[in-house]
Amino acid sequence: MEIINAHAHIYPEKIAAKATETIGVFYDIPMNMPAGTAERLLEDGGKAGISRYLVHSVATTAHQVRSINEFIKRECLEHPEFIGFIALHQDLTEEEMHREVDWALENGFHGIKLHPDFQKFYIDEEIAEKFYRAAEGRLPILMHIGDDRYDYSKPERLVKMAKKHPKQIFIAAHFGGYRSWDDAKLYQGLDNVYFDTCSSLPFISPDRAKEIIDMLGAERFFFATDFPMWDSTGELERFNKIPLTDKEREMILGENIKRLLKI
């Protein structure tokens, strides 16, 4: 059974320790890795039998976008087990976003990563719709969703956009809403929204996780660790406590993300 980690942040060596510390402060959660480098991701995942990784980083300014994307491109070329997603930022013009998506497709990327809470935009306002128009029918968008401390990425905002942009594929991280898991019911009936499991299993019970998976469909979930937040071995152990069938487990651990991204 192939295991794919569908949500991993990586950073250049010179800023990895600081970036990892910043994430820990933002969430008030001790990081499991001292630095979120590609090498540490591979070392951590190897211990759990993970063979491929969906990697990305987040742009907090428009100026960072291309340099981050060039970094992810280099890491993917160096590590064929990496599946790259580009960064975008809301301060780019729509024309610039289209060009960046064109560049991503030409260079073998498979999607886009956004973090509304870090980037400070509401996912259902006009400035965010530039993302969806640039990506629609071209690349899926993996998006941090939820966190009851903020209002940027509430699940109901994503539901609104998924209905408005039915051809856009969204991957709602954290079971569809970090610290907002009760709102998962809002996604029922939306064929263009998928989910990952990261940064949720330490906080919800295996039975609660199974309830959400059953409600939304096991075919729409991807195993993920949110590296460097959680170590792969621990996340896999928590995932394996969910009372799934062998087929459901196989789908979530790798088959679903391969099918969606056509890899």
TIVOBA-419666 format. One record per residue: residue in one letter; x, y, z of N, C-alpha, C in turn; residue number from 1. Coordinates in steps of 0.1 Angstrom, whole numbers, plus 5000, padded with zeros to 4 digits. Example, Ala and Ser with C-alpha at 12.3 -4.5 7.8 and 13.67 -1.06 7.14 Angstrom:
PT   res   n.xx   n.yy   n.zz   ca.xx   ca.yy   ca.zz   c.xx   c.yy   c.zz     n
PT     A   5132   4943   5078    5123    4955    5078   5132   4967   5078     1
PT     S   5128   4978   5071    5137    4989    5071   5129   5000   5079     2
//
This chain:
PT   res   n.xx   n.yy   n.zz   ca.xx   ca.yy   ca.zz   c.xx   c.yy   c.zz     n
PT     M   5008   4988   5000    5000    5000    5000   5009   5012   5000     1
PT     E   5007   5021   4990    5015    5033    4989   5009   5044   4998     2
PT     I   5018   5051   5006    5013    5061    5015   5018   5075   5010     3
PT     I   5009   5084   5008    5013    5097    5003   5009   5108   5014     4
PT     N   5018   5116   5017    5016    5127    5026   5011   5139   5018     5
PT     A   4998   5142   5019    4992    5152    5010   4992   5167   5015     6
PT     H   5001   5170   5025    5001    5183    5030   5014   5185   5038     7
PT     A   5024   5191   5032    5037    5193    5039   5043   5206   5034     8
PT     H   5047   5214   5044    5054    5227    5042   5069   5224   5042     9
PT     I   5076   5230   5032    5090    5229    5032   5096   5243   5030    10
PT     Y   5108   5246   5035    5115    5259    5034   5129   5257   5031    11
PT     P   5135   5268   5025    5150    5268    5023   5157   5266   5036    12
PT     E   5169   5260   5035    5177    5257    5047   5179   5270   5056    13
PT     K   5182   5281   5049    5186    5293    5057   5174   5299   5065    14
PT     I   5162   5296   5061    5150    5302    5069   5142   5291   5075    15
PT     A   5145   5279   5074    5136    5268    5078   5134   5268   5093    16
PT     A   5144   5270   5101    5142    5270    5116   5133   5282   5120    17
PT     K   5135   5294   5114    5127    5305    5118   5113   5303   5113    18
PT     A   5111   5298   5101    5097    5296    5096   5090   5286   5104    19
PT     T   5097   5275   5108    5090    5265    5116   5086   5271   5130    20
PT     E   5095   5279   5136    5092    5285    5149   5080   5294   5148    21
PT     T   5079   5302   5137    5068    5311    5134   5055   5303   5134    22
PT     I   5054   5292   5127    5042    5284    5126   5038   5279   5140    23
PT     G   5048   5275   5148    5045    5271    5162   5039   5282   5170    24
PT     V   5044   5294   5169    5039    5305    5177   5025   5308   5172    25
PT     F   5022   5308   5159    5009    5311    5153   4998   5302   5159    26
PT     Y   5001   5289   5160    4991    5280    5164   4993   5276   5179    27
PT     D   5003   5281   5186    5006    5278    5200   5007   5263   5202    28
PT     I   5014   5257   5192    5016    5242    5193   5031   5240   5191    29
PT     P   5038   5232   5200    5052    5229    5198   5054   5222   5185    30
PT     M   5064   5226   5177    5067    5219    5165   5074   5206   5167    31
PT     N   5071   5196   5159    5078    5183    5161   5091   5182   5153    32
PT     M   5094   5192   5145    5106    5192    5138   5113   5206   5141    33
PT     P   5126   5206   5143    5133    5219    5146   5134   5228   5133    34
PT     A   5133   5221   5122    5134    5229    5109   5127   5222   5098    35
PT     G   5118   5229   5091    5110    5222    5081   5117   5221   5067    36
PT     T   5128   5214   5066    5135    5213    5053   5130   5200   5046    37
PT     A   5134   5200   5033    5130    5188    5025   5137   5176   5031    38
PT     E   5149   5177   5035    5157    5166    5041   5150   5160   5053    39
PT     R   5146   5169   5062    5139    5164    5074   5125   5158   5071    40
PT     L   5118   5163   5061    5106    5158    5057   5108   5143   5052    41
PT     L   5118   5141   5044    5121    5128    5039   5125   5118   5050    42
PT     E   5133   5123   5059    5137    5115    5070   5126   5111   5079    43
PT     D   5117   5121   5082    5105    5118    5090   5096   5109   5083    44
PT     G   5093   5111   5071    5083    5103    5064   5089   5089   5061    45
PT     G   5102   5088   5059    5107    5074    5057   5105   5065   5069    46
PT     K   5105   5071   5081    5103    5062    5093   5089   5056   5093    47
PT     A   5079   5063   5086    5065    5058    5086   5062   5051   5073    48
PT     G   5071   5049   5064    5069    5042    5051   5062   5051   5041    49
PT     I   5063   5064   5042    5057    5073    5032   5066   5074   5020    50
PT     S   5060   5073   5008    5068    5073    4996   5068   5086   4988    51
PT     R   5057   5094   4989    5055    5106    4982   5050   5117   4991    52
PT     Y   5052   5129   4987    5048    5141    4995   5043   5152   4986    53
PT     L   5032   5158   4990    5027    5170    4984   5033   5182   4991    54
PT     V   5042   5189   4984    5050    5200    4991   5046   5214   4986    55
PT     H   5047   5223   4995    5043    5237    4992   5049   5247   5003    56
PT     S   5047   5259   5000    5050    5270    5010   5040   5281   5008    57
PT     V   5039   5290   5017    5029    5301    5016   5036   5314   5014    58
PT     A   5031   5322   5005    5036    5336    5002   5028   5346   5011    59
PT     T   5035   5353   5019    5029    5364    5027   5030   5378   5021    60
PT     T   5037   5379   5009    5037    5391    5001   5037   5386   4986    61
PT     A   5032   5395   4977    5032    5391    4963   5046   5390   4958    62
PT     H   5056   5397   4964    5070    5397    4960   5076   5383   4962    63
PT     Q   5071   5375   4971    5077    5362    4974   5072   5351   4965    64
PT     V   5062   5354   4957    5055    5343    4950   5065   5335   4941    65
PT     R   5071   5342   4932    5080    5335    4922   5092   5329   4929    66
PT     S   5098   5335   4939    5109    5329    4945   5105   5316   4952    67
PT     I   5094   5316   4959    5089    5304    4965   5086   5293   4955    68
PT     N   5080   5297   4944    5077    5287    4934   5089   5281   4927    69
PT     E   5099   5290   4925    5112    5285    4920   5119   5275   4930    70
PT     F   5118   5278   4942    5123    5269    4953   5116   5256   4952    71
PT     I   5103   5256   4952    5095    5243    4952   5099   5235   4939    72
PT     K   5100   5242   4928    5104    5236    4915   5117   5229   4917    73
PT     R   5127   5236   4922    5140    5229    4924   5140   5217   4933    74
PT     E   5132   5218   4944    5131    5207    4953   5124   5195   4946    75
PT     C   5114   5198   4938    5107    5187    4931   5117   5180   4920    76
PT     L   5125   5188   4914    5135    5183    4904   5145   5174   4912    77
PT     E   5149   5178   4923    5159    5171    4931   5153   5159   4938    78
PT     H   5140   5159   4941    5134    5148    4948   5121   5144   4940    79
PT     P   5123   5134   4932    5111    5129    4924   5099   5125   4932    80
PT     E   5101   5122   4945    5090    5118    4953   5081   5130   4957    81
PT     F   5085   5142   4954    5077    5154    4957   5067   5157   4946    82
PT     I   5055   5162   4951    5045    5167    4942   5043   5181   4946    83
PT     G   5046   5190   4936    5047    5204    4939   5034   5212   4937    84
PT     F   5030   5221   4947    5020    5231    4946   5026   5244   4946    85
PT     I   5021   5254   4938    5026    5267    4938   5020   5276   4949    86
PT     A   5026   5287   4952    5021    5297    4960   5015   5308   4951    87
PT     L   5005   5315   4956    5000    5327    4950   4997   5337   4962    88
PT     H   4995   5350   4958    4991    5360    4968   4981   5369   4963    89
PT     Q   4972   5374   4971    4960    5382    4967   4964   5395   4961    90
PT     D   4976   5400   4964    4980    5413    4958   4985   5412   4944    91
PT     L   4987   5400   4938    4989    5399    4924   4977   5403   4916    92
PT     T   4979   5409   4904    4968    5411    4896   4963   5398   4890    93
PT     E   4950   5398   4885    4945    5386    4879   4953   5381   4868    94
PT     E   4958   5391   4860    4967    5387    4848   4980   5380   4853    95
PT     E   4985   5385   4864    4997    5379    4870   4994   5365   4875    96
PT     M   4983   5363   4881    4979    5350    4886   4978   5340   4874    97
PT     H   4971   5345   4863    4970    5336    4852   4984   5332   4846    98
PT     R   4993   5342   4846    5006    5339    4841   5013   5329   4850    99
PT     E   5011   5330   4863    5018    5321    4873   5012   5307   4872   100
PT     V   4999   5306   4869    4993    5293    4867   4998   5287   4854   101
PT     D   4999   5295   4844    5005    5290    4831   5019   5284   4834   102
PT     W   5027   5292   4841    5041    5288    4844   5041   5275   4852   103
PT     A   5031   5274   4861    5030    5262    4870   5027   5249   4861   104
PT     L   5018   5251   4852    5014    5240    4843   5026   5236   4834   105
PT     E   5033   5245   4829    5045    5243    4821   5056   5236   4828   106
PT     N   5056   5237   4841    5067    5232    4849   5063   5220   4858   107
PT     G   5052   5214   4855    5049    5202    4862   5043   5203   4876   108
PT     F   5038   5214   4880    5031    5216    4892   5017   5210   4892   109
PT     H   5012   5206   4903    4999    5199    4904   4988   5207   4911   110
PT     G   4991   5219   4917    4980    5226    4924   4986   5239   4930   111
PT     I   4977   5245   4938    4980    5258    4944   4978   5257   4959   112
PT     K   4986   5263   4967    4984    5263    4982   4981   5278   4986   113
PT     L   4971   5279   4994    4967    5292    5000   4965   5290   5015   114
PT     H   4968   5301   5022    4965    5301    5037   4959   5314   5041   115
PT     P   4946   5315   5040    4939    5328    5043   4943   5334   5056   116
PT     D   4945   5326   5066    4948    5332    5079   4962   5339   5080   117
PT     F   4972   5332   5073    4985    5338    5072   4985   5350   5063   118
PT     Q   4978   5348   5051    4978    5358    5041   4968   5370   5043   119
PT     K   4959   5367   5052    4949    5377    5057   4940   5382   5045   120
PT     F   4933   5372   5040    4922    5376    5031   4910   5367   5034   121
PT     Y   4898   5372   5031    4886    5364    5033   4883   5357   5020   122
PT     I   4881   5344   5021    4881    5335    5009   4868   5337   5001   123
PT     D   4859   5345   5005    4847    5347    4997   4846   5362   4992   124
PT     E   4856   5370   4994    4856    5383    4989   4861   5384   4975   125
PT     E   4859   5395   4968    4863    5397    4954   4878   5395   4952   126
PT     I   4886   5400   4961    4900    5398    4959   4905   5384   4959   127
PT     A   4897   5375   4965    4901    5361    4965   4895   5354   4953   128
PT     E   4885   5359   4947    4879    5353    4935   4889   5353   4923   129
PT     K   4899   5362   4924    4909    5362    4913   4916   5348   4913   130
PT     F   4919   5343   4925    4925    5329    4925   4916   5319   4918   131
PT     Y   4903   5319   4920    4895    5309    4915   4893   5310   4900   132
PT     R   4892   5323   4895    4891    5325    4881   4904   5321   4874   133
PT     A   4915   5323   4880    4928    5319    4874   4930   5304   4874   134
PT     A   4925   5298   4884    4928    5283    4885   4917   5274   4880   135
PT     E   4905   5280   4878    4893    5272    4875   4895   5262   4863   136
PT     G   4893   5249   4866    4894    5240    4855   4909   5237   4852   137
PT     R   4918   5242   4859    4932    5241    4856   4941   5234   4867   138
PT     L   4939   5240   4879    4947    5234    4890   4938   5234   4903   139
PT     P   4938   5224   4911    4931    5224    4924   4938   5234   4933   140
PT     I   4930   5239   4943    4935    5247    4953   4934   5241   4967   141
PT     L   4946   5239   4973    4946    5234    4987   4946   5246   4996   142
PT     M   4936   5246   5005    4934    5258    5013   4933   5255   5028   143
PT     H   4940   5262   5036    4937    5261    5051   4923   5266   5053   144
PT     I   4915   5258   5061    4902    5261    5064   4899   5260   5079   145
PT     G   4892   5270   5084    4889    5269    5098   4898   5277   5107   146
PT     D   4896   5275   5120    4903    5282    5132   4893   5292   5138   147
PT     D   4888   5289   5149    4878    5297    5155   4883   5310   5160   148
PT     R   4896   5312   5160    4902    5325    5164   4901   5336   5153   149
PT     Y   4898   5331   5141    4898    5341    5129   4885   5339   5121   150
PT     D   4883   5348   5112    4871    5347    5104   4874   5346   5089   151
PT     Y   4887   5346   5085    4891    5346    5071   4886   5333   5064   152
PT     S   4887   5322   5070    4886    5309    5063   4875   5300   5069   153
PT     K   4864   5306   5074    4854    5297    5079   4848   5288   5069   154
PT     P   4844   5276   5072    4839    5266    5063   4827   5272   5054   155
PT     E   4818   5280   5060    4807    5285    5052   4812   5294   5041   156
PT     R   4823   5300   5043    4829    5309    5032   4833   5300   5020   157
PT     L   4840   5289   5023    4844    5280    5012   4832   5274   5006   158
PT     V   4822   5270   5013    4810    5264    5007   4804   5274   4997   159
PT     K   4803   5287   5001    4798    5297    4992   4806   5297   4979   160
PT     M   4819   5297   4980    4828    5298    4968   4827   5285   4960   161
PT     A   4826   5274   4966    4825    5261    4959   4813   5260   4951   162
PT     K   4802   5266   4956    4790    5266    4948   4790   5276   4937   163
PT     K   4797   5287   4939    4798    5298    4929   4808   5294   4918   164
PT     H   4818   5285   4921    4828    5281    4911   4828   5266   4911   165
PT     P   4818   5260   4905    4816    5245    4905   4827   5238   4897   166
PT     K   4834   5244   4888    4845    5238    4881   4858   5238   4888   167
PT     Q   4859   5246   4899    4871    5247    4906   4872   5236   4917   168
PT     I   4883   5228   4917    4885    5218    4927   4892   5225   4939   169
PT     F   4886   5223   4951    4891    5228    4964   4895   5216   4972   170
PT     I   4906   5217   4979    4910    5207    4990   4910   5215   5003   171
PT     A   4900   5212   5011    4898    5219    5024   4906   5211   5034   172
PT     A   4917   5218   5039    4926    5211    5049   4919   5209   5062   173
PT     H   4924   5200   5070    4920    5198    5084   4906   5193   5086   174
PT     F   4903   5183   5078    4889    5177    5078   4879   5188   5075   175
PT     G   4883   5197   5067    4873    5208    5062   4872   5220   5072   176
PT     G   4880   5220   5083    4879    5231    5092   4886   5230   5105   177
PT     Y   4898   5234   5106    4906    5233    5118   4898   5240   5130   178
PT     R   4896   5233   5141    4889    5238    5152   4874   5241   5149   179
PT     S   4870   5237   5137    4856    5240    5133   4850   5227   5127   180
PT     W   4853   5215   5132    4850    5203    5126   4835   5200   5126   181
PT     D   4827   5206   5135    4813    5205    5135   4806   5210   5122   182
PT     D   4814   5219   5116    4808    5225    5103   4810   5217   5091   183
PT     A   4816   5205   5093    4819    5196    5081   4806   5193   5074   184
PT     K   4795   5193   5081    4782    5189    5075   4778   5199   5064   185
PT     L   4784   5211   5064    4781    5221    5054   4785   5217   5040   186
PT     Y   4795   5208   5039    4801    5204    5026   4793   5193   5019   187
PT     Q   4783   5187   5026    4775    5176    5020   4769   5181   5006   188
PT     G   4771   5172   4996    4766    5175    4983   4775   5183   4974   189
PT     L   4786   5187   4979    4796    5195    4970   4806   5185   4964   190
PT     D   4805   5183   4951    4813    5174    4944   4827   5179   4942   191
PT     N   4829   5192   4943    4842    5198    4940   4851   5201   4952   192
PT     V   4847   5196   4964    4855    5198    4976   4860   5185   4981   193
PT     Y   4873   5185   4984    4880    5173    4990   4886   5178   5003   194
PT     F   4892   5168   5011    4896    5171    5024   4909   5164   5027   195
PT     D   4917   5170   5036    4929    5162    5041   4927   5160   5057   196
PT     T   4935   5152   5062    4933    5147    5076   4943   5155   5086   197
PT     C   4951   5164   5081    4962    5169    5090   4957   5179   5100   198
PT     S   4965   5180   5111    4962    5189    5122   4948   5188   5128   199
PT     S   4943   5176   5128    4929    5173    5133   4929   5161   5142   200
PT     L   4936   5150   5139    4936    5138    5146   4941   5138   5160   201
PT     P   4950   5148   5164    4954    5149    5178   4943   5155   5186   202
PT     F   4932   5161   5180    4922    5168    5187   4908   5162   5187   203
PT     I   4906   5153   5177    4893    5146    5176   4894   5131   5178   204
PT     S   4884   5124   5183    4885    5110    5185   4884   5102   5172   205
PT     P   4889   5090   5172    4888    5082    5160   4874   5080   5155   206
PT     D   4864   5079   5165    4850    5077    5161   4845   5090   5155   207
PT     R   4849   5102   5160    4845    5114    5154   4850   5116   5140   208
PT     A   4863   5112   5138    4869    5112    5125   4861   5103   5115   209
PT     K   4858   5091   5120    4850    5082    5111   4837   5088   5107   210
PT     E   4830   5094   5117    4817    5100    5114   4818   5111   5103   211
PT     I   4829   5119   5103    4830    5129    5093   4833   5123   5080   212
PT     I   4842   5113   5080    4846    5106    5067   4833   5099   5061   213
PT     D   4826   5093   5069    4813    5086    5064   4804   5096   5059   214
PT     M   4802   5108   5065    4793    5118    5061   4797   5124   5047   215
PT     L   4810   5126   5045    4814    5133    5033   4819   5124   5022   216
PT     G   4822   5111   5026    4827    5101    5016   4842   5099   5017   217
PT     A   4846   5086   5020    4860    5083    5021   4868   5086   5008   218
PT     E   4861   5086   4997    4868    5089    4984   4872   5103   4983   219
PT     R   4869   5112   4993    4872    5126    4992   4883   5130   5002   220
PT     F   4889   5120   5009    4899    5123    5019   4913   5119   5015   221
PT     F   4923   5127   5020    4937    5124    5018   4944   5124   5031   222
PT     F   4953   5114   5033    4961    5114    5045   4972   5125   5044   223
PT     A   4974   5132   5055    4984    5143    5055   4989   5146   5069   224
PT     T   5001   5152   5071    5006    5154    5084   5008   5169   5088   225
PT     D   5007   5178   5078    5010    5192    5081   5025   5194   5085   226
PT     F   5034   5186   5080    5048    5188    5084   5052   5202   5082   227
PT     P   5059   5208   5092    5066    5202    5103   5059   5202   5116   228
PT     M   5045   5203   5116    5038    5204    5128   5037   5191   5135   229
PT     W   5035   5180   5128    5033    5167    5134   5042   5157   5127   230
PT     D   5047   5147   5135    5056    5137    5129   5048   5126   5122   231
PT     S   5053   5121   5111    5045    5111    5103   5042   5098   5111   232
PT     T   5051   5093   5119    5048    5081    5126   5036   5083   5135   233
PT     G   5036   5094   5143    5025    5096    5152   5012   5098   5145   234
PT     E   5012   5106   5134    5000    5108    5126   4994   5096   5120   235
PT     L   5003   5087   5115    4999    5074    5109   4993   5065   5120   236
PT     E   4998   5065   5132    4993    5057    5143   4979   5062   5146   237
PT     R   4977   5076   5147    4964    5081    5150   4954   5078   5138   238
PT     F   4958   5079   5126    4950    5076    5115   4945   5061   5115   239
PT     N   4954   5052   5118    4951    5038    5118   4942   5034   5129   240
PT     K   4939   5043   5139    4929    5040    5149   4915   5043   5145   241
PT     I   4913   5050   5134    4900    5053    5128   4894   5039   5123   242
PT     P   4882   5036   5127    4877    5023    5123   4872   5023   5108   243
PT     L   4881   5023   5099    4879    5022    5085   4880   5008   5079   244
PT     T   4874   5006   5068    4876    4993    5061   4890   4994   5055   245
PT     D   4895   4982   5051    4908    4982    5044   4908   4990   5031   246
PT     K   4897   4989   5024    4896    4997    5011   4896   5012   5014   247
PT     E   4888   5016   5024    4888    5030    5028   4902   5035   5032   248
PT     R   4909   5027   5039    4922    5031    5044   4932   5032   5032   249
PT     E   4931   5023   5023    4940    5023    5011   4936   5036   5003   250
PT     M   4924   5039   5001    4920    5051    4993   4925   5064   5000   251
PT     I   4924   5065   5013    4928    5077    5019   4943   5079   5020   252
PT     L   4950   5068   5022    4964    5068    5023   4971   5072   5010   253
PT     G   4965   5069   4999    4972    5072    4986   4964   5072   4974   254
PT     E   4954   5063   4973    4947    5062    4960   4939   5074   4956   255
PT     N   4933   5081   4966    4924    5092    4963   4932   5104   4957   256
PT     I   4944   5107   4963    4951    5119    4958   4958   5116   4945   257
PT     K   4961   5103   4942    4967    5099    4929   4956   5101   4918   258
PT     R   4944   5097   4922    4933    5098    4912   4930   5113   4909   259
PT     L   4929   5121   4920    4926    5135    4917   4936   5142   4909   260
PT     L   4949   5140   4913    4960    5147    4906   4965   5140   4894   261
PT     K   4959   5129   4890    4963    5121    4879   4978   5118   4879   262
PT     I   4983   5112   4890    4997    5109    4891   4998   5094   4893   263
//
